[in-house]
Amino acid sequence: MRLVKKNAGIALLTRVKWCDSFLCRLRGLTLRGPLADGEGLVLVERRESRLDTAIHMFFVKFPIAVVWLDARYRVVDTCVALPWRPIYVPKAPAQYVLEAAPALLDHLSPGDELEFIS
């Protein structure tokens, strides 16, 4: 799956894994190596929530870009998450958590609309 910035047609990521099962979300990037450029992981929740889309960085050994998206794939918050930090919570309710290499944040800001293409 690819990630594209809507209305601009810009491909931001070329290999995105869709993580909608409990076990996939639980594992996330824990005990894995760094993400390659163009690679990302989307953690999917059932509904928009601040608490359900909070993440931790325990056992993640590298910084990542975190992009929280609402139900319409609009960016509601972003940050660079650092290794071994206990919690990151979005400023607004989100349904999707996109994790990628930190350089992704150079191309995104709150309010941007994204789309995932198979």
Secondary structure, DSSP 4 states (H G I P E B T S, - for coil): -EEEETTTTEEEESEEEEE-SHHHHHHTTTT-PPPPTTEEEEEEEEEEESSTT-B--TT--S-EEEEEE-TTSBEEEEEEEPTT-S-B--SS-EEEEEEE-GGGGGG--TT-BEEEE-
